[in-house]
Amino acid sequence: MAEKLTWDDAEKIGALLSRKHPELYPLSTDLEELHRRVTDLAEFKDDFKTFDKNKLEAIQVSAGRPTRRNRSWKPGLSRKPSMLGSI
């Protein structure tokens, strides 16, 4: 039986998002998109309305940490081009 995750399981949700959506760059994903991805997880069983910004940000940071499966990830990588260009 799959574990039932809630908003308080930021570390577990972050790791699960990293595995299920390796194309996702959590630190550059807006919170609305992140909320949708979390609530779409089959393992997520909490009320989708009972979240706050701090819980989403904790999930965002947890999902952004490199994992054994995603060792190539580096902080600062983003889908969005840099506003600064190449320096």
NUFILUM-49673 format. One record per residue: residue number from 1; residue in three letters; x, y, z of N, C-alpha, C in turn. Coordinates in steps of 0.2 Angstrom, whole numbers, plus 5000, padded with zeros to 4 digits. Layout:
BEGIN
<paba><pos>NUM</pos><code>ala</code><n_x>X</n_x><n_y>Y</n_y><n_z>Z</n_z><ca_x>X</ca_x><ca_y>Y</ca_y><ca_z>Z</ca_z><c_x>X</c_x><c_y>Y</c_y><c_z>Z</c_z></paba>
...
//
This chain:
BEGIN
<paba><pos>1</pos><code>met</code><n_x>5004</n_x><n_y>4994</n_y><n_z>5000</n_z><ca_x>5000</ca_x><ca_y>5000</ca_y><ca_z>5000</ca_z><c_x>5004</c_x><c_y>5006</c_y><c_z>5000</c_z></paba>
<paba><pos>2</pos><code>ala</code><n_x>5003</n_x><n_y>5011</n_y><n_z>4996</n_z><ca_x>5007</ca_x><ca_y>5017</ca_y><ca_z>4995</ca_z><c_x>5006</c_x><c_y>5021</c_y><c_z>5001</c_z></paba>
<paba><pos>3</pos><code>glu</code><n_x>5011</n_x><n_y>5025</n_y><n_z>5003</n_z><ca_x>5011</ca_x><ca_y>5030</ca_y><ca_z>5009</ca_z><c_x>5006</c_x><c_y>5035</c_y><c_z>5007</c_z></paba>
<paba><pos>4</pos><code>lys</code><n_x>5002</n_x><n_y>5038</n_y><n_z>5012</n_z><ca_x>4998</ca_x><ca_y>5043</ca_y><ca_z>5011</ca_z><c_x>5002</c_x><c_y>5050</c_y><c_z>5013</c_z></paba>
<paba><pos>5</pos><code>leu</code><n_x>5003</n_x><n_y>5054</n_y><n_z>5009</n_z><ca_x>5007</ca_x><ca_y>5060</ca_y><ca_z>5010</ca_z><c_x>5002</c_x><c_y>5066</c_y><c_z>5011</c_z></paba>
<paba><pos>6</pos><code>thr</code><n_x>5004</n_x><n_y>5071</n_y><n_z>5016</n_z><ca_x>5001</ca_x><ca_y>5077</ca_y><ca_z>5017</ca_z><c_x>5006</c_x><c_y>5083</c_y><c_z>5016</c_z></paba>
<paba><pos>7</pos><code>trp</code><n_x>5003</n_x><n_y>5089</n_y><n_z>5017</n_z><ca_x>5007</ca_x><ca_y>5095</ca_y><ca_z>5016</ca_z><c_x>5013</c_x><c_y>5095</c_y><c_z>5021</c_z></paba>
<paba><pos>8</pos><code>asp</code><n_x>5013</n_x><n_y>5091</n_y><n_z>5026</n_z><ca_x>5018</ca_x><ca_y>5091</ca_y><ca_z>5031</ca_z><c_x>5024</c_x><c_y>5087</c_y><c_z>5029</c_z></paba>
<paba><pos>9</pos><code>asp</code><n_x>5023</n_x><n_y>5083</n_y><n_z>5024</n_z><ca_x>5028</ca_x><ca_y>5078</ca_y><ca_z>5021</ca_z><c_x>5033</c_x><c_y>5081</c_y><c_z>5016</c_z></paba>
<paba><pos>10</pos><code>ala</code><n_x>5035</n_x><n_y>5087</n_y><n_z>5017</n_z><ca_x>5039</ca_x><ca_y>5091</ca_y><ca_z>5012</ca_z><c_x>5045</c_x><c_y>5087</c_y><c_z>5009</c_z></paba>
<paba><pos>11</pos><code>glu</code><n_x>5049</n_x><n_y>5084</n_y><n_z>5013</n_z><ca_x>5054</ca_x><ca_y>5080</ca_y><ca_z>5011</ca_z><c_x>5052</c_x><c_y>5074</c_y><c_z>5006</c_z></paba>
<paba><pos>12</pos><code>lys</code><n_x>5047</n_x><n_y>5071</n_y><n_z>5008</n_z><ca_x>5045</ca_x><ca_y>5065</ca_y><ca_z>5004</ca_z><c_x>5042</c_x><c_y>5067</c_y><c_z>4998</c_z></paba>
<paba><pos>13</pos><code>ile</code><n_x>5038</n_x><n_y>5072</n_y><n_z>4998</n_z><ca_x>5034</ca_x><ca_y>5075</ca_y><ca_z>4992</ca_z><c_x>5040</c_x><c_y>5077</c_y><c_z>4987</c_z></paba>
<paba><pos>14</pos><code>gly</code><n_x>5045</n_x><n_y>5081</n_y><n_z>4990</n_z><ca_x>5050</ca_x><ca_y>5084</ca_y><ca_z>4986</ca_z><c_x>5054</c_x><c_y>5078</c_y><c_z>4982</c_z></paba>
<paba><pos>15</pos><code>ala</code><n_x>5055</n_x><n_y>5073</n_y><n_z>4986</n_z><ca_x>5059</ca_x><ca_y>5067</ca_y><ca_z>4983</ca_z><c_x>5055</c_x><c_y>5064</c_y><c_z>4978</c_z></paba>
<paba><pos>16</pos><code>leu</code><n_x>5048</n_x><n_y>5063</n_y><n_z>4979</n_z><ca_x>5044</ca_x><ca_y>5060</ca_y><ca_z>4974</ca_z><c_x>5043</c_x><c_y>5064</c_y><c_z>4968</c_z></paba>
<paba><pos>17</pos><code>leu</code><n_x>5042</n_x><n_y>5070</n_y><n_z>4969</n_z><ca_x>5042</ca_x><ca_y>5075</ca_y><ca_z>4963</ca_z><c_x>5048</c_x><c_y>5074</c_y><c_z>4959</c_z></paba>
<paba><pos>18</pos><code>ser</code><n_x>5054</n_x><n_y>5074</n_y><n_z>4962</n_z><ca_x>5060</ca_x><ca_y>5073</ca_y><ca_z>4958</ca_z><c_x>5060</c_x><c_y>5067</c_y><c_z>4954</c_z></paba>
<paba><pos>19</pos><code>arg</code><n_x>5058</n_x><n_y>5061</n_y><n_z>4957</n_z><ca_x>5058</ca_x><ca_y>5055</ca_y><ca_z>4953</ca_z><c_x>5053</c_x><c_y>5055</c_y><c_z>4948</c_z></paba>
<paba><pos>20</pos><code>lys</code><n_x>5047</n_x><n_y>5057</n_y><n_z>4949</n_z><ca_x>5041</ca_x><ca_y>5057</ca_y><ca_z>4944</ca_z><c_x>5042</c_x><c_y>5062</c_y><c_z>4939</c_z></paba>
<paba><pos>21</pos><code>his</code><n_x>5045</n_x><n_y>5068</n_y><n_z>4940</n_z><ca_x>5045</ca_x><ca_y>5073</ca_y><ca_z>4935</ca_z><c_x>5053</c_x><c_y>5076</c_y><c_z>4935</c_z></paba>
<paba><pos>22</pos><code>pro</code><n_x>5057</n_x><n_y>5072</n_y><n_z>4932</n_z><ca_x>5064</ca_x><ca_y>5074</ca_y><ca_z>4932</ca_z><c_x>5065</c_x><c_y>5080</c_y><c_z>4928</c_z></paba>
<paba><pos>23</pos><code>glu</code><n_x>5060</n_x><n_y>5082</n_y><n_z>4923</n_z><ca_x>5061</ca_x><ca_y>5088</ca_y><ca_z>4919</ca_z><c_x>5059</c_x><c_y>5094</c_y><c_z>4923</c_z></paba>
<paba><pos>24</pos><code>leu</code><n_x>5056</n_x><n_y>5093</n_y><n_z>4929</n_z><ca_x>5054</ca_x><ca_y>5099</ca_y><ca_z>4933</ca_z><c_x>5060</c_x><c_y>5102</c_y><c_z>4937</c_z></paba>
<paba><pos>25</pos><code>tyr</code><n_x>5061</n_x><n_y>5109</n_y><n_z>4936</n_z><ca_x>5066</ca_x><ca_y>5113</ca_y><ca_z>4940</ca_z><c_x>5062</c_x><c_y>5116</c_y><c_z>4945</c_z></paba>
<paba><pos>26</pos><code>pro</code><n_x>5062</n_x><n_y>5113</n_y><n_z>4951</n_z><ca_x>5058</ca_x><ca_y>5116</ca_y><ca_z>4956</ca_z><c_x>5059</c_x><c_y>5123</c_y><c_z>4959</c_z></paba>
<paba><pos>27</pos><code>leu</code><n_x>5065</n_x><n_y>5125</n_y><n_z>4959</n_z><ca_x>5067</ca_x><ca_y>5131</ca_y><ca_z>4961</ca_z><c_x>5065</c_x><c_y>5137</c_y><c_z>4956</c_z></paba>
<paba><pos>28</pos><code>ser</code><n_x>5063</n_x><n_y>5135</n_y><n_z>4950</n_z><ca_x>5061</ca_x><ca_y>5140</ca_y><ca_z>4945</ca_z><c_x>5054</c_x><c_y>5139</c_y><c_z>4943</c_z></paba>
<paba><pos>29</pos><code>thr</code><n_x>5050</n_x><n_y>5134</n_y><n_z>4947</n_z><ca_x>5043</ca_x><ca_y>5132</ca_y><ca_z>4945</ca_z><c_x>5039</c_x><c_y>5137</c_y><c_z>4950</c_z></paba>
<paba><pos>30</pos><code>asp</code><n_x>5034</n_x><n_y>5140</n_y><n_z>4947</n_z><ca_x>5030</ca_x><ca_y>5144</ca_y><ca_z>4951</ca_z><c_x>5026</c_x><c_y>5140</c_y><c_z>4956</c_z></paba>
<paba><pos>31</pos><code>leu</code><n_x>5024</n_x><n_y>5143</n_y><n_z>4961</n_z><ca_x>5020</ca_x><ca_y>5139</ca_y><ca_z>4967</ca_z><c_x>5013</c_x><c_y>5137</c_y><c_z>4964</c_z></paba>
<paba><pos>32</pos><code>glu</code><n_x>5010</n_x><n_y>5140</n_y><n_z>4960</n_z><ca_x>5004</ca_x><ca_y>5137</ca_y><ca_z>4957</ca_z><c_x>5005</c_x><c_y>5131</c_y><c_z>4954</c_z></paba>
<paba><pos>33</pos><code>glu</code><n_x>5010</n_x><n_y>5130</n_y><n_z>4949</n_z><ca_x>5012</ca_x><ca_y>5124</ca_y><ca_z>4946</ca_z><c_x>5014</c_x><c_y>5119</c_y><c_z>4951</c_z></paba>
<paba><pos>34</pos><code>leu</code><n_x>5018</n_x><n_y>5121</n_y><n_z>4955</n_z><ca_x>5020</ca_x><ca_y>5116</ca_y><ca_z>4960</ca_z><c_x>5014</c_x><c_y>5113</c_y><c_z>4964</c_z></paba>
<paba><pos>35</pos><code>his</code><n_x>5009</n_x><n_y>5117</n_y><n_z>4966</n_z><ca_x>5003</ca_x><ca_y>5115</ca_y><ca_z>4970</ca_z><c_x>5000</c_x><c_y>5110</c_y><c_z>4965</c_z></paba>
<paba><pos>36</pos><code>arg</code><n_x>4999</n_x><n_y>5111</n_y><n_z>4959</n_z><ca_x>4995</ca_x><ca_y>5107</ca_y><ca_z>4954</ca_z><c_x>4999</c_x><c_y>5100</c_y><c_z>4954</c_z></paba>
<paba><pos>37</pos><code>arg</code><n_x>5006</n_x><n_y>5100</n_y><n_z>4954</n_z><ca_x>5010</ca_x><ca_y>5094</ca_y><ca_z>4953</ca_z><c_x>5009</c_x><c_y>5090</c_y><c_z>4960</c_z></paba>
<paba><pos>38</pos><code>val</code><n_x>5009</n_x><n_y>5093</n_y><n_z>4965</n_z><ca_x>5008</ca_x><ca_y>5090</ca_y><ca_z>4972</ca_z><c_x>5002</c_x><c_y>5086</c_y><c_z>4972</c_z></paba>
<paba><pos>39</pos><code>thr</code><n_x>4996</n_x><n_y>5090</n_y><n_z>4971</n_z><ca_x>4990</ca_x><ca_y>5088</ca_y><ca_z>4972</ca_z><c_x>4988</c_x><c_y>5082</c_y><c_z>4967</c_z></paba>
<paba><pos>40</pos><code>asp</code><n_x>4991</n_x><n_y>5082</n_y><n_z>4961</n_z><ca_x>4990</ca_x><ca_y>5077</ca_y><ca_z>4956</ca_z><c_x>4994</c_x><c_y>5070</c_y><c_z>4958</c_z></paba>
<paba><pos>41</pos><code>leu</code><n_x>4998</n_x><n_y>5070</n_y><n_z>4963</n_z><ca_x>5002</ca_x><ca_y>5064</ca_y><ca_z>4965</ca_z><c_x>4997</c_x><c_y>5059</c_y><c_z>4968</c_z></paba>
<paba><pos>42</pos><code>ala</code><n_x>4997</n_x><n_y>5053</n_y><n_z>4966</n_z><ca_x>4992</ca_x><ca_y>5048</ca_y><ca_z>4968</ca_z><c_x>4993</c_x><c_y>5047</c_y><c_z>4976</c_z></paba>
<paba><pos>43</pos><code>glu</code><n_x>4999</n_x><n_y>5048</n_y><n_z>4978</n_z><ca_x>5001</ca_x><ca_y>5047</ca_y><ca_z>4985</ca_z><c_x>4998</c_x><c_y>5052</c_y><c_z>4990</c_z></paba>
<paba><pos>44</pos><code>phe</code><n_x>4997</n_x><n_y>5058</n_y><n_z>4987</n_z><ca_x>4995</ca_x><ca_y>5064</ca_y><ca_z>4991</ca_z><c_x>4987</c_x><c_y>5063</c_y><c_z>4993</c_z></paba>
<paba><pos>45</pos><code>lys</code><n_x>4986</n_x><n_y>5063</n_y><n_z>4999</n_z><ca_x>4979</ca_x><ca_y>5062</ca_y><ca_z>5002</ca_z><c_x>4977</c_x><c_y>5068</c_y><c_z>5006</c_z></paba>
<paba><pos>46</pos><code>asp</code><n_x>4980</n_x><n_y>5073</n_y><n_z>5006</n_z><ca_x>4978</ca_x><ca_y>5079</ca_y><ca_z>5010</ca_z><c_x>4973</c_x><c_y>5083</c_y><c_z>5007</c_z></paba>
<paba><pos>47</pos><code>asp</code><n_x>4970</n_x><n_y>5088</n_y><n_z>5010</n_z><ca_x>4965</ca_x><ca_y>5092</ca_y><ca_z>5007</ca_z><c_x>4969</c_x><c_y>5097</c_y><c_z>5003</c_z></paba>
<paba><pos>48</pos><code>phe</code><n_x>4967</n_x><n_y>5098</n_y><n_z>4997</n_z><ca_x>4971</ca_x><ca_y>5102</ca_y><ca_z>4992</ca_z><c_x>4971</c_x><c_y>5110</c_y><c_z>4994</c_z></paba>
<paba><pos>49</pos><code>lys</code><n_x>4966</n_x><n_y>5111</n_y><n_z>4998</n_z><ca_x>4965</ca_x><ca_y>5118</ca_y><ca_z>5000</ca_z><c_x>4969</c_x><c_y>5120</c_y><c_z>5006</c_z></paba>
<paba><pos>50</pos><code>thr</code><n_x>4971</n_x><n_y>5115</n_y><n_z>5010</n_z><ca_x>4974</ca_x><ca_y>5117</ca_y><ca_z>5017</ca_z><c_x>4982</c_x><c_y>5118</c_y><c_z>5017</c_z></paba>
<paba><pos>51</pos><code>phe</code><n_x>4984</n_x><n_y>5122</n_y><n_z>5012</n_z><ca_x>4991</ca_x><ca_y>5123</ca_y><ca_z>5011</ca_z><c_x>4993</c_x><c_y>5130</c_y><c_z>5013</c_z></paba>
<paba><pos>52</pos><code>asp</code><n_x>4999</n_x><n_y>5131</n_y><n_z>5014</n_z><ca_x>5001</ca_x><ca_y>5138</ca_y><ca_z>5014</ca_z><c_x>5007</c_x><c_y>5139</c_y><c_z>5010</c_z></paba>
<paba><pos>53</pos><code>lys</code><n_x>5009</n_x><n_y>5145</n_y><n_z>5009</n_z><ca_x>5015</ca_x><ca_y>5147</ca_y><ca_z>5005</ca_z><c_x>5022</c_x><c_y>5144</c_y><c_z>5008</c_z></paba>
<paba><pos>54</pos><code>asn</code><n_x>5022</n_x><n_y>5144</n_y><n_z>5014</n_z><ca_x>5028</ca_x><ca_y>5141</ca_y><ca_z>5017</ca_z><c_x>5029</c_x><c_y>5133</c_y><c_z>5016</c_z></paba>
<paba><pos>55</pos><code>lys</code><n_x>5023</n_x><n_y>5130</n_y><n_z>5016</n_z><ca_x>5023</ca_x><ca_y>5122</ca_y><ca_z>5015</ca_z><c_x>5025</c_x><c_y>5121</c_y><c_z>5007</c_z></paba>
<paba><pos>56</pos><code>leu</code><n_x>5023</n_x><n_y>5125</n_y><n_z>5003</n_z><ca_x>5024</ca_x><ca_y>5124</ca_y><ca_z>4996</ca_z><c_x>5032</c_x><c_y>5126</c_y><c_z>4995</c_z></paba>
<paba><pos>57</pos><code>glu</code><n_x>5034</n_x><n_y>5131</n_y><n_z>4998</n_z><ca_x>5041</ca_x><ca_y>5133</ca_y><ca_z>4997</ca_z><c_x>5046</c_x><c_y>5127</c_y><c_z>5000</c_z></paba>
<paba><pos>58</pos><code>ala</code><n_x>5044</n_x><n_y>5124</n_y><n_z>5006</n_z><ca_x>5048</ca_x><ca_y>5119</ca_y><ca_z>5009</ca_z><c_x>5048</c_x><c_y>5113</c_y><c_z>5004</c_z></paba>
<paba><pos>59</pos><code>ile</code><n_x>5042</n_x><n_y>5111</n_y><n_z>5000</n_z><ca_x>5042</ca_x><ca_y>5106</ca_y><ca_z>4995</ca_z><c_x>5047</c_x><c_y>5108</c_y><c_z>4989</c_z></paba>
<paba><pos>60</pos><code>gln</code><n_x>5047</n_x><n_y>5114</n_y><n_z>4987</n_z><ca_x>5050</ca_x><ca_y>5117</ca_y><ca_z>4982</ca_z><c_x>5058</c_x><c_y>5116</c_y><c_z>4983</c_z></paba>
<paba><pos>61</pos><code>val</code><n_x>5060</n_x><n_y>5118</n_y><n_z>4989</n_z><ca_x>5067</ca_x><ca_y>5117</ca_y><ca_z>4991</ca_z><c_x>5069</c_x><c_y>5109</c_y><c_z>4992</c_z></paba>
<paba><pos>62</pos><code>ser</code><n_x>5065</n_x><n_y>5105</n_y><n_z>4994</n_z><ca_x>5066</ca_x><ca_y>5098</ca_y><ca_z>4995</ca_z><c_x>5067</c_x><c_y>5095</c_y><c_z>4988</c_z></paba>
<paba><pos>63</pos><code>ala</code><n_x>5062</n_x><n_y>5097</n_y><n_z>4984</n_z><ca_x>5063</ca_x><ca_y>5094</ca_y><ca_z>4977</ca_z><c_x>5069</c_x><c_y>5096</c_y><c_z>4973</c_z></paba>
<paba><pos>64</pos><code>gly</code><n_x>5071</n_x><n_y>5102</n_y><n_z>4975</n_z><ca_x>5077</ca_x><ca_y>5105</ca_y><ca_z>4972</ca_z><c_x>5084</c_x><c_y>5102</c_y><c_z>4974</c_z></paba>
<paba><pos>65</pos><code>arg</code><n_x>5084</n_x><n_y>5098</n_y><n_z>4979</n_z><ca_x>5090</ca_x><ca_y>5095</ca_y><ca_z>4981</ca_z><c_x>5092</c_x><c_y>5089</c_y><c_z>4977</c_z></paba>
<paba><pos>66</pos><code>pro</code><n_x>5098</n_x><n_y>5089</n_y><n_z>4975</n_z><ca_x>5101</ca_x><ca_y>5083</ca_y><ca_z>4971</ca_z><c_x>5099</c_x><c_y>5076</c_y><c_z>4975</c_z></paba>
<paba><pos>67</pos><code>thr</code><n_x>5098</n_x><n_y>5071</n_y><n_z>4971</n_z><ca_x>5096</ca_x><ca_y>5065</ca_y><ca_z>4973</ca_z><c_x>5101</c_x><c_y>5060</c_y><c_z>4970</c_z></paba>
<paba><pos>68</pos><code>arg</code><n_x>5101</n_x><n_y>5054</n_y><n_z>4972</n_z><ca_x>5106</ca_x><ca_y>5049</ca_y><ca_z>4969</ca_z><c_x>5104</c_x><c_y>5048</c_y><c_z>4962</c_z></paba>
<paba><pos>69</pos><code>arg</code><n_x>5098</n_x><n_y>5048</n_y><n_z>4960</n_z><ca_x>5096</ca_x><ca_y>5047</ca_y><ca_z>4953</ca_z><c_x>5097</c_x><c_y>5054</c_y><c_z>4949</c_z></paba>
<paba><pos>70</pos><code>asn</code><n_x>5098</n_x><n_y>5059</n_y><n_z>4952</n_z><ca_x>5098</ca_x><ca_y>5066</ca_y><ca_z>4949</ca_z><c_x>5105</c_x><c_y>5069</c_y><c_z>4951</c_z></paba>
<paba><pos>71</pos><code>arg</code><n_x>5110</n_x><n_y>5066</n_y><n_z>4951</n_z><ca_x>5117</ca_x><ca_y>5069</ca_y><ca_z>4953</ca_z><c_x>5119</c_x><c_y>5075</c_y><c_z>4948</c_z></paba>
<paba><pos>72</pos><code>ser</code><n_x>5116</n_x><n_y>5075</n_y><n_z>4942</n_z><ca_x>5119</ca_x><ca_y>5080</ca_y><ca_z>4938</ca_z><c_x>5115</c_x><c_y>5087</c_y><c_z>4939</c_z></paba>
<paba><pos>73</pos><code>trp</code><n_x>5110</n_x><n_y>5087</n_y><n_z>4943</n_z><ca_x>5107</ca_x><ca_y>5093</ca_y><ca_z>4945</ca_z><c_x>5111</c_x><c_y>5098</c_y><c_z>4948</c_z></paba>
<paba><pos>74</pos><code>lys</code><n_x>5111</n_x><n_y>5104</n_y><n_z>4947</n_z><ca_x>5115</ca_x><ca_y>5109</ca_y><ca_z>4950</ca_z><c_x>5111</c_x><c_y>5115</c_y><c_z>4952</c_z></paba>
<paba><pos>75</pos><code>pro</code><n_x>5112</n_x><n_y>5118</n_y><n_z>4958</n_z><ca_x>5108</ca_x><ca_y>5124</ca_y><ca_z>4960</ca_z><c_x>5109</c_x><c_y>5129</c_y><c_z>4954</c_z></paba>
<paba><pos>76</pos><code>gly</code><n_x>5103</n_x><n_y>5133</n_y><n_z>4953</n_z><ca_x>5104</ca_x><ca_y>5138</ca_y><ca_z>4949</ca_z><c_x>5101</c_x><c_y>5137</c_y><c_z>4942</c_z></paba>
<paba><pos>77</pos><code>leu</code><n_x>5101</n_x><n_y>5130</n_y><n_z>4940</n_z><ca_x>5099</ca_x><ca_y>5128</ca_y><ca_z>4933</ca_z><c_x>5091</c_x><c_y>5130</c_y><c_z>4933</c_z></paba>
<paba><pos>78</pos><code>ser</code><n_x>5089</n_x><n_y>5133</n_y><n_z>4927</n_z><ca_x>5082</ca_x><ca_y>5135</ca_y><ca_z>4926</ca_z><c_x>5080</c_x><c_y>5134</c_y><c_z>4919</c_z></paba>
<paba><pos>79</pos><code>arg</code><n_x>5074</n_x><n_y>5133</n_y><n_z>4918</n_z><ca_x>5071</ca_x><ca_y>5132</ca_y><ca_z>4912</ca_z><c_x>5071</c_x><c_y>5139</c_y><c_z>4908</c_z></paba>
<paba><pos>80</pos><code>lys</code><n_x>5071</n_x><n_y>5144</n_y><n_z>4913</n_z><ca_x>5070</ca_x><ca_y>5151</ca_y><ca_z>4910</ca_z><c_x>5077</c_x><c_y>5154</c_y><c_z>4909</c_z></paba>
<paba><pos>81</pos><code>pro</code><n_x>5078</n_x><n_y>5157</n_y><n_z>4903</n_z><ca_x>5085</ca_x><ca_y>5160</ca_y><ca_z>4902</ca_z><c_x>5086</c_x><c_y>5166</c_y><c_z>4907</c_z></paba>
<paba><pos>82</pos><code>ser</code><n_x>5093</n_x><n_y>5166</n_y><n_z>4908</n_z><ca_x>5095</ca_x><ca_y>5171</ca_y><ca_z>4913</ca_z><c_x>5094</c_x><c_y>5178</c_y><c_z>4910</c_z></paba>
<paba><pos>83</pos><code>met</code><n_x>5092</n_x><n_y>5183</n_y><n_z>4914</n_z><ca_x>5091</ca_x><ca_y>5190</ca_y><ca_z>4913</ca_z><c_x>5098</c_x><c_y>5193</c_y><c_z>4912</c_z></paba>
<paba><pos>84</pos><code>leu</code><n_x>5103</n_x><n_y>5190</n_y><n_z>4915</n_z><ca_x>5109</ca_x><ca_y>5193</ca_y><ca_z>4915</ca_z><c_x>5113</c_x><c_y>5191</c_y><c_z>4908</c_z></paba>
<paba><pos>85</pos><code>gly</code><n_x>5111</n_x><n_y>5186</n_y><n_z>4905</n_z><ca_x>5115</ca_x><ca_y>5184</ca_y><ca_z>4899</ca_z><c_x>5122</c_x><c_y>5180</c_y><c_z>4901</c_z></paba>
<paba><pos>86</pos><code>ser</code><n_x>5126</n_x><n_y>5180</n_y><n_z>4897</n_z><ca_x>5133</ca_x><ca_y>5177</ca_y><ca_z>4899</ca_z><c_x>5137</c_x><c_y>5182</c_y><c_z>4902</c_z></paba>
<paba><pos>87</pos><code>ile</code><n_x>5140</n_x><n_y>5181</n_y><n_z>4908</n_z><ca_x>5145</ca_x><ca_y>5186</ca_y><ca_z>4911</ca_z><c_x>5152</c_x><c_y>5183</c_y><c_z>4910</c_z></paba>
//
